[in-house]
Amino acid sequence: MRQTTTKFQALLNNLDVLGLSKMHAYLPEYIDQINGQQLSFTDAMLELTNTELAWTQSQQIARIIKRARFPQAKALSAFDFNFQPSINKQEILGFQDLAFLEQHKNLIFIGSPGVGKTHLAIGIGIEACHQGKRAFFINCHELLAHLRAADAKGTLDRNISRYARYELLIIDEIGYLPINHDEANLLFQLINARYERHSTIITSNSDLSNWVETFQNPTVTAAILDRLVHHAYVIKITGKSYRIKGAD
């Protein structure tokens, strides 16, 4: 009996060393089922390894989501489509298959503040992470600040290459603040680096026809729009703000 106990402890120790924490946790339960002839050894090992694999995958996804830097974890399933009837629910849910990523198409969400643009962008981004895609979320003016700093340090090309490699880049809140000539040029370089290579999700409170006022440069505005809209789904949301939903 003592020898059996020693071997069992050695087995648990091996599982710890191998990092198989879920197999360690559930092993005693499955041994009882094997001894009681409720499960064959093969069935028990299959279930144990499936449990470990599922745990490992969930941890990998959690790390991918963390690296994406979403400001909040907002799933598409939590979006109230009934409150925003201007949105084609089936179209939005269809983006979960990530066909737009395979086709290197962009998504552009346009609408007033509070209508759910960022929620939809995050929800699609999180789904991309669940499918193992490298995504990154960043506010437009935070992005521009990073690019300005990189330009000043002489590392602009390296930084643009880093942002360009993400399979999905989400740029939030274009149009909330004016963008000067130099910043518009920096943004153009990034959009151009991603053009027809990877997909970008944009959220904006300003119609595309008004972007020339935001960028303050008709030539650069046209170049940015040309690359963003060439392969894109443009979703306009005309409903009320969720922030005043409870005030009605």
N, C-alpha and C positions, 0 to 999 in steps of 0.2 A: 504494500500500500504506500509506504514511504517513497519507494522508488518511483511509483506511478505519479505521486504528487510532485516529486522533484522534476520529473520529465515534463509534467504539465506546466510547472513554473518556468522551466527552460523554454518551452514552446511560447508562452506568453512573453517572455523576455525577447525571444527572436522576433516576434511580431512587433514589439516596441522598437527594436533596433531597425527593422525594415520600414518603420513608419506606418504600419498597418493598424491604425488605432481602432477602427471600427471592427475589424476582425477580432482584435483583442477583446473589445467590449462585448461582442455577441457570441464569442466562442463557447463559453460555458453553457449557454442556453442550447446551442446546437449540439454540443456533446451529449447533453441530457436527452435530446430528441433522438440522437443516433443510438445511444444505449437503450432507450425505450423502444427502439425499432420503429419510431414514427417517421424517421427520415433515413434514407441511405446515406452513406458517406459522400458519394458523388453529389447527391442533391444538396446536402448540407454545405459542401465546399462551394458549389455553384452559387447558392444564396449568399454565403459569406463573401465571396469574391465580388458578386454583383453589388452588395451593400458597400463594400470598400470602394469599388469603382464609382458608384454614384456619389459617395462622399467626396472622393478626389475631384470628380468633375465639378461638383458644387463649389468646392474651394477654389478651383481654377477660375470659374466664372466670377466668383466674388472678387478675386484679385483683378480680373479684367475690368470689372465694373468700377472698382476702386481707382484703378489707373486712369479711367475715362474722366474722372473728376466731375461727375454730375453733381449739381448743387443739391438735388433731392432725388430720391428714388421714386419716380412716378411711372407706374405701369399704364399701358394703354387701356387695360381692363378697368382702371379707376376713372377713366375720362367719362364725363357725363355728356354723351352725344345728344341726348334729348334736350339739353339746355342750349345746344348750339346746332339748330336744325339746318344751318347753311352748310354744314360739313357733310360730305358724303362718307358715311360711316364705313361702308364696305370698301371704299377706296383706301381710307386710312388703314383699316385692318389688313388690307391686302399688302401694304408695305412690309408687313411682318415676314413675308416670305423672302424678303431681301433681294428680289429680282432686280430692283433698281440699282442695288450695289453691283450686281454682276454686269449690268448694262452701263455702269458708270454714269448714272443719271442723278441729278440733284433734286432736292425737295426744297421748295421755298414757301414758307408760311407767312402770310401777310394779314394783319388785322390790328385793331386798336389794342391798347394795353389791357391785359387781363382776360382775353378771350380764350386762352388756352394754347397759344402757339408753342410756348416753351414746354408745356406738359407733353404735347404731341411729339415734339422733337426728342425729348428725353425718353419717352416711352419707346419710340422706334430705336433710339440709340441703345437702350437697355436690351431690347430684343436682339439687336445685332451682337451685343456682348454675349448673350446667352448662346448665340450660334458661333461663338469663337472669333468674332471679328474685332479688330483693334479700332476702338472709337475714342474720340476725345471731344469734350465739351468746353467751350470757352466763350466768355462775353466778348463782343466785338472790340470794345475799347481796351479791355485787358489784353487781347491779342495784339492790337495796334501798339500798345505800350511795350510789349515784349519785342515786337519787330523793330520799333524805334530804338530800343536799348541795344538790340543785336546789331542794328545798322551802325550805331555810334561806336560799338566795340569792334566792328569789322567782322562780325560773325553772322551776318544776315543770310548768306547762302546756306550755311549749316542749319540755321534755325528754320528757314523755309523748307529745306529738305526734310527736316524732322516732322513739321506739320503736314507736309505733302505725302508722307508715307502712311498716314493713318487711312485705313480703309473707309472710315466714316469720320468726317470732321463736322462738328456742329458749331456754327457761329451764331451766337444769340444776340439779339437786339441791335441789328444794323438800323441806323436811322434815328436812334434816340438822342444822339448828340452829333453835331456837325463833324465832318472829317476833312482835315485840311489836305492841301495838294500833295504833300509828301506822304501822308498816311494813305491817301488813295493809291498812290503809286506802289506802296508797300503791299497793300491788300491785293492790288492787281497782280503783283508778282507771285503771291501765294495762290490766288485763284488760277492763274495761268499754269503754275506748276502742277496743280491737281487736275486740270482740264483733260477730260477723256481718259484719266488714269484712275481716279477714285471719286467717290460721291461726297457731296457736301450738303448739309442741311442748313438753311438760312432761316432765321426768324426776323421779321421786320414790322414795325408799326407804320411803315410808309409804303405807298404804292410804288411799283417799279418806275412809273413815269415821273415820280417826284425825287428819285434818287440823285438826279443831277444837282438838286438843291443841297442834299446831304453831302455829296462828294465835292461840290463846288468846282467841278472840272468836267465839262461835257465830254471831252475826248476820253479821259480815263473811265468815266461812268459808262460810256458806250462800250468800251473794251471789256469792262468787268461784266456788264449785263450780257454781252454777246457770249461770253464763256459760261456764265452761270445758267442762262436761259436756253441755250442751244439744245441741251439734253436735260430737260427739267419738268417736274410737275409743280405747277404753281397753285397753291391752295389758299383762297381768300376766305377769311372768316369774318362775317358781318354781324355776329351776335353781340349780346351784352357781356359785360365783364363779370367773371366769376366772383370778383371781390365784392360786388354789390348784390350778389345773388340772394344772400340772406337778409338784405335790407328791404326787399320788395314787400 
